């Protein structure tokens, strides 16, 4: 399996700083080509959210250098349990490190995290907060579950999914890395589709556009090279801004073929 990757971010209409951080990288490993992608949406006054988000991105990239090679040497496939163990440890460790950094400097900060490792056979995803992972083929499927107050109320039947889209509490997180007493990441595993697009996005990317628009611009039939991928992601970012999205906007895409 081969991959084309692209990422795009924008400060948005109203923010003074871009507190989103992301990375995407094609990897050559003993177990074949893989892709690692990560997106973190930071929160905190001034540029402090950017500190939290970039710190967690750096921590996962350090795992790419140290942890992934170890897992590639242990067998013919990477085990779900190994990813769960390693990535949970990163989230727990950096929840404490960022929390202590904030206490030492007299402010609060934190970040969501959605990270994804794609192999020829399987994908692995960790999620804390409300950044999302999607699978786009002939349909648009949200893989992750938002860890938000309104998502929990939808699950409990207290409000509808339509009401959740405009609920003023839609950005209230149940947990994030750096500002929670404890962190309990969600994990998602599945079989990698060929000729599909895997997309990570911050919540600023998805509030003002529809799944139909995501499917139209990011469908694998049109995402055929990096330039087109960048152009189509930028178009969706611009549509968000035209519709008065107020948050930072970030999207990362991986095309499999």
NUZA-33511 format. One line per 4 residues: their letters; for each residue z, x, y of N, C-alpha, C, O. Coordinates in steps of 0.1 Angstrom, whole numbers, plus 5000, padded with zeros to 4 digits. Layout:
REM NUZA-33511
a> Z,X,Y,Z,X,Y,Z,X,Y,Z,X,Y  ... $
REM end
This chain:
REM NUZA-33511
xxxx> 5000,5008,4988,5000,5000,5000,5000,5009,5012,5007,5019,5013  4993,5004,5023,4992,5011,5035,4998,5002,5046,4999,4990,5044  5000,5008,5058,5007,5001,5069,5001,5005,5082,4997,5016,5084  5000,4995,5091,4998,4998,5105,5010,4992,5113,5015,4982,5110 $
xxxx> 5015,5000,5122,5028,4996,5129,5026,4997,5144,5018,5005,5149  5033,4989,5151,5033,4989,5166,5046,4982,5171,5052,4974,5165  5050,4986,5183,5061,4980,5190,5059,4979,5205,5051,4986,5211  5066,4969,5211,5063,4966,5225,5076,4961,5231,5083,4952,5225 $
xxxx> 5080,4965,5243,5092,4960,5249,5090,4958,5264,5081,4965,5270  5097,4949,5270,5096,4946,5284,5109,4943,5290,5117,4936,5284  5112,4947,5302,5125,4944,5309,5126,4929,5312,5138,4924,5313  5115,4922,5313,5116,4908,5316,5116,4905,5330,5114,4913,5339 $
xxxx> 5119,4892,5333,5118,4887,5347,5130,4890,5356,5129,4890,5368  5142,4891,5350,5154,4890,5358,5164,4901,5356,5173,4904,5365  5163,4909,5345,5173,4919,5342,5170,4932,5350,5159,4935,5354  5181,4939,5353,5180,4952,5360,5177,4964,5351,5172,4974,5355 $
xxxx> 5181,4962,5338,5179,4972,5328,5174,4966,5315,5176,4954,5313  5167,4973,5307,5163,4969,5294,5173,4974,5284,5174,4986,5281  5181,4964,5278,5191,4968,5269,5187,4967,5255,5195,4969,5245  5174,4964,5252,5168,4964,5239,5165,4978,5235,5160,4986,5243 $
xxxx> 5167,4982,5222,5162,4995,5217,5155,4992,5204,5159,4983,5196  5145,5000,5201,5138,4997,5188,5131,5010,5183,5130,5020,5190  5127,5010,5170,5120,5021,5165,5112,5016,5153,5116,5006,5146  5101,5022,5150,5093,5019,5138,5086,5031,5134,5080,5039,5142 $
xxxx> 5086,5034,5120,5081,5047,5115,5075,5045,5101,5081,5039,5093  5063,5050,5099,5057,5051,5086,5063,5064,5079,5063,5074,5085  5068,5062,5066,5074,5073,5059,5066,5077,5047,5062,5068,5039  5065,5090,5044,5059,5095,5032,5071,5100,5023,5078,5109,5027 $
xxxx> 5074,5093,5012,5085,5096,5004,5081,5099,4989,5069,5096,4986  5090,5104,4981,5087,5106,4967,5084,5093,4960,5077,5093,4949  5088,5082,4965,5085,5069,4959,5073,5062,4966,5071,5050,4964  5065,5069,4974,5054,5063,4980,5056,5061,4995,5067,5064,5000 $
xxxx> 5046,5055,5001,5047,5052,5016,5057,5040,5018,5057,5031,5010  5064,5042,5029,5074,5031,5033,5073,5030,5048,5067,5038,5055  5078,5019,5053,5080,5017,5067,5095,5014,5070,5100,5005,5063  5100,5020,5080,5113,5016,5085,5112,5011,5099,5105,5017,5108 $
xxxx> 5117,4999,5102,5117,4993,5115,5131,4988,5119,5138,4983,5110  5134,4989,5132,5148,4985,5136,5147,4980,5150,5139,4985,5159  5154,4969,5153,5155,4964,5167,5170,4960,5170,5176,4953,5162  5174,4965,5181,5188,4962,5186,5188,4956,5200,5181,4962,5208 $
xxxx> 5195,4945,5202,5196,4939,5215,5210,4941,5220,5219,4934,5216  5211,4950,5230,5224,4953,5235,5230,4943,5245,5222,4936,5252  5243,4943,5247,5249,4935,5257,5261,4943,5263,5268,4950,5256  5263,4940,5276,5273,4947,5283,5269,4949,5298,5257,4949,5300 $
xxxx> 5278,4951,5307,5275,4953,5321,5267,4966,5323,5267,4975,5316  5259,4966,5334,5251,4977,5339,5242,4981,5327,5235,4973,5321  5242,4994,5323,5234,4999,5313,5241,5001,5300,5236,5007,5290  5253,4995,5299,5262,4997,5287,5256,4991,5274,5258,4997,5264 $
xxxx> 5249,4980,5275,5243,4974,5264,5232,4983,5258,5230,4984,5246  5225,4990,5267,5215,5000,5262,5222,5011,5254,5216,5017,5245  5234,5015,5259,5241,5026,5252,5244,5021,5237,5242,5029,5228  5249,5009,5236,5252,5004,5223,5240,5003,5214,5240,5007,5202 $
xxxx> 5229,4997,5219,5217,4995,5211,5211,5008,5207,5207,5009,5195  5210,5017,5216,5203,5030,5213,5212,5038,5203,5206,5046,5195  5225,5037,5204,5234,5044,5195,5232,5039,5181,5232,5047,5171  5231,5026,5179,5229,5021,5165,5215,5025,5160,5214,5028,5148 $
xxxx> 5205,5024,5168,5191,5029,5164,5192,5043,5159,5187,5047,5149  5199,5052,5167,5200,5066,5163,5208,5067,5150,5204,5076,5142  5218,5059,5148,5225,5060,5135,5217,5057,5123,5218,5064,5113  5208,5047,5124,5199,5043,5113,5189,5054,5111,5185,5057,5100 $
xxxx> 5184,5060,5122,5174,5071,5121,5181,5083,5114,5174,5090,5107  5193,5085,5116,5200,5096,5109,5201,5093,5094,5200,5102,5086  5203,5080,5091,5202,5077,5077,5189,5079,5071,5188,5083,5059  5178,5077,5078,5165,5081,5073,5164,5095,5069,5157,5099,5060 $
xxxx> 5171,5104,5077,5170,5118,5074,5179,5122,5062,5175,5131,5054  5190,5116,5061,5200,5120,5051,5201,5110,5039,5202,5115,5027  5202,5097,5042,5205,5088,5031,5192,5084,5023,5193,5083,5011  5181,5081,5030,5169,5077,5023,5164,5087,5013,5161,5084,5001 $
xxxx> 5163,5100,5017,5159,5110,5007,5168,5110,4994,5163,5112,4983  5181,5108,4996,5190,5108,4985,5187,5096,4975,5186,5098,4963  5184,5085,4981,5181,5073,4973,5168,5075,4966,5166,5070,4955  5158,5081,4972,5145,5083,4966,5146,5093,4954,5137,5092,4945 $
xxxx> 5156,5101,4954,5157,5111,4943,5166,5105,4931,5167,5112,4921  5171,5093,4933,5180,5088,4923,5174,5079,4912,5180,5076,4902  5161,5075,4914,5155,5066,4905,5141,5064,4908,5135,5069,4918  5134,5054,4901,5120,5051,4904,5119,5040,4914,5108,5038,4919 $
xxxx> 5130,5034,4917,5130,5023,4928,5144,5024,4935,5154,5028,4929  5144,5020,4948,5156,5019,4955,5163,5005,4952,5157,4995,4951  5176,5006,4949,5183,4994,4945,5189,4987,4957,5193,4993,4967  5189,4973,4956,5194,4965,4967,5209,4969,4970,5213,4970,4981 $
xxxx> 5216,4972,4959,5231,4975,4961,5233,4988,4969,5242,4989,4977  5224,4998,4967,5225,5010,4975,5222,5008,4990,5229,5014,4998  5212,5000,4993,5209,4997,5007,5221,4989,5013,5225,4992,5024  5226,4980,5006,5237,4972,5011,5249,4981,5014,5256,4979,5024 $
xxxx> 5252,4990,5004,5263,4999,5006,5261,5008,5019,5270,5009,5027  5250,5014,5019,5248,5024,5030,5247,5017,5044,5253,5022,5053  5240,5006,5045,5238,5000,5058,5250,4992,5062,5253,4991,5074  5258,4987,5053,5271,4981,5057,5280,4991,5063,5287,4989,5073 $
xxxx> 5280,5003,5057,5288,5014,5062,5285,5018,5076,5293,5020,5084  5272,5018,5079,5267,5022,5092,5272,5011,5102,5277,5014,5113  5270,4998,5099,5274,4987,5108,5289,4988,5110,5294,4986,5122  5297,4989,5100,5312,4990,5101,5316,5002,5109,5325,5000,5118 $
xxxx> 5311,5014,5106,5315,5026,5113,5312,5025,5128,5320,5028,5136  5300,5020,5131,5295,5020,5145,5301,5008,5153,5302,5008,5165  5306,4998,5146,5314,4988,5152,5326,4994,5158,5330,4991,5169  5333,5002,5150,5345,5009,5155,5342,5019,5165,5349,5020,5175 $
xxxx> 5332,5027,5163,5329,5038,5173,5325,5032,5187,5330,5037,5197  5317,5022,5187,5313,5016,5200,5325,5009,5206,5326,5010,5218  5333,5002,5198,5345,4996,5203,5354,5006,5210,5359,5003,5221  5357,5017,5203,5366,5027,5208,5360,5033,5221,5367,5036,5230 $
xxxx> 5347,5035,5221,5340,5041,5233,5342,5031,5245,5345,5036,5256  5341,5018,5243,5343,5009,5253,5357,5008,5258,5359,5008,5270  5367,5009,5249,5381,5009,5253,5384,5021,5261,5392,5020,5271  5379,5033,5257,5382,5045,5264,5376,5045,5278,5381,5052,5287 $
xxxx> 5365,5037,5281,5359,5037,5294,5361,5024,5302,5356,5023,5313  5369,5015,5296,5373,5003,5303,5362,4992,5304,5362,4985,5314  5353,4991,5294,5344,4980,5295,5340,4976,5280,5343,4983,5271  5334,4964,5279,5330,4959,5266,5315,4961,5264,5308,4959,5274 $
xxxx> 5311,4964,5252,5297,4965,5250,5295,4962,5235,5304,4964,5227  5283,4959,5231,5279,4956,5217,5264,4955,5216,5257,4955,5225  5260,4952,5203,5246,4951,5201,5244,4943,5188,5251,4944,5179  5233,4936,5188,5228,4930,5175,5221,4941,5168,5218,4952,5174 $
xxxx> 5217,4939,5155,5209,4948,5148,5201,4941,5137,5207,4933,5129  5188,4943,5137,5180,4939,5125,5172,4951,5121,5164,4956,5129  5174,4956,5109,5167,4968,5104,5160,4964,5091,5165,4955,5083  5149,4970,5089,5140,4966,5077,5134,4979,5071,5128,4987,5078 $
xxxx> 5135,4980,5058,5128,4990,5051,5118,4983,5042,5122,4975,5034  5105,4987,5043,5095,4981,5035,5089,4991,5026,5084,5002,5030  5089,4988,5013,5083,4996,5003,5072,4988,4996,5070,4977,4999  5064,4995,4987,5053,4988,4981,5057,4976,4973,5050,4966,4972 $
xxxx> 5069,4977,4967,5074,4966,4959,5083,4956,4966,5083,4944,4963  5091,4961,4975,5103,4953,4980,5106,4956,4994,5103,4967,4999  5111,4946,5001,5117,4949,5014,5132,4946,5014,5137,4939,5006  5139,4953,5024,5153,4953,5025,5156,4951,5040,5151,4958,5048 $
xxxx> 5165,4941,5043,5168,4938,5057,5183,4936,5058,5189,4930,5050  5188,4942,5069,5202,4939,5073,5201,4932,5087,5193,4935,5095  5210,4923,5089,5211,4916,5102,5225,4913,5106,5233,4908,5099  5227,4916,5119,5240,4912,5126,5236,4907,5139,5229,4914,5147 $
xxxx> 5239,4894,5142,5236,4888,5155,5224,4879,5154,5222,4872,5144  5215,4879,5165,5204,4869,5165,5191,4875,5168,5181,4868,5171  5189,4888,5166,5176,4893,5164,5171,4889,5151,5178,4886,5142  5157,4888,5149,5152,4882,5138,5141,4890,5131,5135,4899,5137 $
xxxx> 5139,4887,5118,5128,4892,5110,5119,4881,5105,5125,4871,5101  5106,4882,5107,5097,4872,5102,5087,4878,5092,5084,4890,5092  5081,4869,5084,5070,4873,5075,5059,4863,5079,5060,4851,5079  5047,4869,5083,5036,4861,5088,5024,4863,5078,5019,4875,5077 $
xxxx> 5020,4853,5072,5008,4853,5064,4999,4841,5067,4995,4840,5079  4998,4832,5058,4991,4819,5062,5001,4809,5068,4998,4798,5072  5014,4814,5069,5024,4806,5075,5034,4816,5082,5034,4828,5079  5042,4810,5090,5052,4819,5097,5066,4815,5091,5070,4804,5092 $
xxxx> 5072,4825,5086,5085,4823,5079,5096,4832,5085,5094,4844,5086  5107,4826,5090,5118,4834,5095,5126,4838,5083,5131,4830,5075  5128,4851,5081,5135,4856,5069,5150,4856,5072,5158,4852,5063  5155,4860,5083,5169,4862,5086,5175,4849,5091,5168,4839,5095 $
xxxx> 5188,4848,5091,5196,4837,5097,5203,4841,5109,5210,4851,5109  5202,4834,5120,5208,4837,5133,5224,4836,5131,5228,4826,5126  5231,4846,5135,5245,4846,5135,5250,4841,5149,5256,4849,5156  5248,4828,5152,5251,4823,5165,5259,4810,5163,5260,4804,5152 $
xxxx> 5266,4806,5173,5274,4794,5173,5265,4782,5170,5269,4773,5162  5254,4781,5177,5245,4769,5175,5239,4769,5161,5237,4758,5155  5235,4780,5156,5230,4781,5142,5240,4776,5132,5237,4769,5123  5253,4779,5134,5263,4774,5125,5265,4759,5127,5267,4752,5117 $
xxxx> 5264,4754,5139,5265,4740,5141,5254,4732,5135,5255,4721,5130  5242,4738,5135,5230,4732,5129,5233,4731,5114,5230,4721,5107  5238,4742,5108,5240,4743,5094,5251,4732,5090,5250,4727,5079  5261,4730,5099,5271,4720,5096,5267,4706,5099,5275,4696,5096 $
xxxx> 5255,4704,5104,5250,4691,5107,5256,4685,5120,5255,4673,5122  5261,4693,5129,5267,4689,5142,5257,4687,5152,5258,4678,5161  5246,4695,5152,5235,4693,5161,5222,4695,5153,5222,4701,5142  5211,4691,5159,5198,4693,5152,5192,4706,5156,5196,4713,5166 $
xxxx> 5182,4710,5148,5175,4723,5152,5168,4722,5165,5167,4732,5172  5163,4710,5168,5156,4708,5181,5166,4709,5193,5163,4715,5203  5178,4703,5191,5188,4705,5201,5193,4719,5203,5196,4723,5214  5193,4727,5192,5197,4741,5193,5188,4749,5202,5192,4759,5208 $
xxxx> 5175,4745,5202,5165,4753,5210,5169,4754,5225,5166,4763,5232  5175,4743,5230,5178,4742,5244,5193,4742,5247,5197,4741,5259  5201,4743,5237,5216,4743,5239,5220,4755,5247,5216,4766,5245  5228,4753,5258,5232,4764,5267,5240,4775,5260,5242,4786,5265 $
xxxx> 5245,4772,5248,5253,4781,5240,5245,4789,5230,5250,4795,5221  5231,4788,5231,5223,4793,5220,5224,4808,5219,5220,4814,5208  5229,4815,5229,5230,4830,5228,5244,4835,5225,5247,4847,5225  5253,4825,5222,5267,4829,5219,5267,4834,5204,5265,4826,5195 $
xxxx> 5270,4847,5202,5270,4853,5189,5283,4851,5182,5294,4851,5188  5282,4850,5169,5294,4850,5160,5300,4864,5158,5312,4866,5156  5291,4874,5158,5295,4888,5157,5284,4897,5162,5272,4893,5162  5288,4909,5166,5278,4919,5169,5285,4933,5167,5297,4933,5165 $
xxxx> 5277,4943,5166,5282,4956,5164,5288,4962,5177,5281,4964,5187  5301,4965,5177,5307,4970,5188,5317,4961,5195,5325,4966,5203  5316,4948,5193,5325,4939,5200,5332,4929,5191,5338,4919,5196  5331,4931,5178,5337,4922,5168,5349,4929,5162,5349,4941,5160 $
xxxx> 5359,4921,5158,5371,4927,5151,5366,4934,5138,5370,4945,5135  5358,4926,5131,5352,4932,5119,5337,4927,5118,5333,4917,5125  5329,4934,5111,5315,4931,5110,5311,4928,5095,5315,4936,5087  5305,4917,5093,5300,4914,5079,5285,4911,5080,5281,4900,5082 $
xxxx> 5277,4921,5078,5263,4920,5079,5257,4911,5068,5262,4910,5057  5246,4904,5072,5238,4896,5063,5227,4905,5057,5222,4914,5064  5223,4903,5044,5212,4911,5038,5202,4901,5032,5206,4891,5027  5190,4906,5033,5179,4898,5028,5169,4907,5020,5166,4918,5026 $
xxxx> 5165,4903,5008,5157,4912,5000,5145,4903,4995,5147,4891,4992  5134,4909,4993,5122,4902,4988,5111,4910,4984,5111,4923,4986  5101,4904,4978,5089,4912,4974,5079,4913,4986,5077,4904,4993  5074,4925,4988,5065,4928,4999,5052,4922,4996,5046,4924,4986 $
xxxx> 5047,4914,5006,5033,4909,5005,5023,4918,5010,5025,4925,5021  5012,4919,5004,5000,4927,5009,4993,4918,5018,4992,4906,5017  4986,4924,5029,4979,4916,5039,4988,4906,5045,4985,4894,5047  4999,4911,5050,5009,4903,5058,5013,4910,5070,5011,4922,5071 $
xxxx> 5020,4904,5079,5027,4910,5090,5041,4907,5089,5046,4896,5088  5049,4918,5090,5064,4917,5091,5068,4920,5106,5064,4930,5111  5075,4911,5112,5078,4912,5126,5093,4911,5129,5100,4902,5123  5098,4920,5137,5112,4919,5142,5111,4916,5157,5102,4921,5164 $
xxxx> 5120,4908,5162,5120,4904,5176,5134,4902,5181,5142,4897,5174  5136,4905,5194,5148,4901,5201,5147,4886,5204,5136,4880,5204  5158,4880,5208,5158,4865,5210,5150,4862,5223,5144,4851,5224  5148,4872,5232,5140,4870,5244,5125,4867,5240,5118,4862,5249 $
xxxx> 5121,4872,5229,5107,4871,5225,5104,4857,5220,5092,4852,5221  5113,4849,5215,5110,4837,5207,5114,4824,5214,5111,4813,5209  5122,4825,5225,5127,4812,5231,5116,4804,5237,5116,4791,5236  5106,4810,5243,5096,4802,5251,5083,4801,5244,5073,4795,5250 $
xxxx> 5081,4806,5232,5069,4805,5225,5071,4798,5211,5083,4797,5207  5061,4793,5205,5062,4785,5193,5058,4793,5181,5052,4804,5182  5062,4788,5169,5058,4795,5157,5043,4794,5156,5037,4803,5150  5037,4784,5160,5022,4782,5160,5016,4794,5168,5006,4799,5164 $
xxxx> 5021,4797,5180,5016,4807,5188,5018,4821,5181,5009,4830,5182  5030,4823,5175,5032,4835,5168,5022,4837,5157,5017,4848,5155  5020,4826,5149,5010,4827,5138,4996,4830,5143,4988,4836,5136  4993,4824,5155,4979,4826,5160,4977,4841,5164,4966,4847,5161 $
xxxx> 4986,4846,5172,4984,4860,5177,4988,4871,5168,4982,4882,5169  4997,4868,5158,5001,4879,5149,4997,4877,5135,5002,4883,5126  4987,4868,5133,4982,4866,5119,4976,4879,5114,4969,4886,5122  4978,4882,5101,4972,4894,5096,4957,4895,5097,4951,4906,5098 $
xxxx> 4950,4884,5098,4935,4884,5100,4931,4890,5113,4920,4895,5114  4940,4890,5123,4936,4895,5136,4943,4908,5139,4939,4915,5148  4954,4911,5132,4962,4923,5135,4956,4934,5126,4962,4939,5116  4944,4940,5130,4937,4949,5122,4938,4963,5126,4934,4972,5118 $
xxxx> 4943,4966,5138,4945,4980,5142,4956,4980,5152,4960,4970,5157  4961,4992,5155,4972,4994,5164,4969,4988,5178,4978,4982,5184  4957,4990,5183,4954,4986,5197,4954,4971,5197,4959,4965,5207  4949,4964,5187,4949,4949,5187,4963,4944,5186,4967,4935,5192 $
xxxx> 4971,4951,5177,4985,4947,5176,4992,4948,5189,5000,4938,5193  4991,4959,5196,4997,4960,5209,4993,4950,5219,5001,4944,5226  4980,4947,5219,4974,4937,5229,4980,4924,5226,4984,4916,5235  4980,4920,5213,4985,4906,5210,5000,4904,5212,5004,4894,5217 $
xxxx> 5007,4915,5209,5022,4914,5212,5024,4913,5227,5033,4906,5231  5017,4921,5234,5018,4921,5249,5015,4907,5255,5021,4902,5264  5004,4901,5249,5000,4888,5253,5012,4878,5251,5014,4870,5260  5018,4878,5240,5029,4869,5237,5041,4872,5247,5048,4863,5251 $
xxxx> 5044,4885,5250,5054,4888,5259,5051,4883,5273,5059,4877,5280  5038,4884,5277,5034,4879,5290,5035,4863,5291,5039,4858,5301  5032,4857,5279,5034,4842,5279,5049,4838,5281,5052,4829,5288  5057,4846,5274,5072,4844,5276,5076,4845,5290,5083,4837,5296 $
xxxx> 5071,4855,5297,5075,4858,5311,5069,4847,5320,5076,4843,5329  5057,4842,5317,5051,4832,5325,5059,4819,5324,5059,4811,5333  5065,4817,5312,5073,4805,5310,5088,4807,5314,5097,4799,5310  5090,4818,5321,5103,4820,5328,5114,4825,5318,5126,4821,5321 $
xxxx> 5111,4831,5308,5121,4838,5299,5129,4848,5308,5123,4855,5315  5142,4847,5307,5150,4855,5316,5156,4868,5309,5161,4877,5316  5154,4870,5296,5160,4881,5289,5150,4892,5287,5138,4891,5290  5155,4904,5283,5146,4915,5278,5138,4909,5266,5143,4901,5259 $
xxxx> 5126,4915,5264,5117,4910,5254,5112,4922,5246,5106,4931,5251  5114,4921,5233,5110,4932,5224,5105,4927,5211,5110,4917,5205  5094,4933,5206,5088,4929,5193,5083,4941,5186,5077,4950,5192  5084,4941,5173,5079,4952,5164,5072,4946,5153,5077,4936,5147 $
xxxx> 5060,4951,5150,5052,4945,5139,5047,4956,5129,5044,4967,5133  5047,4952,5116,5042,4960,5105,5031,4952,5098,5034,4941,5093  5019,4957,5098,5008,4951,5090,5006,4958,5077,5004,4970,5077  5007,4951,5066,5005,4957,5053,4991,4954,5048,4985,4944,5051 $
x> 4985,4964,5041,4972,4962,5035,4970,4971,5023,4959,4971,5017 $
REM end
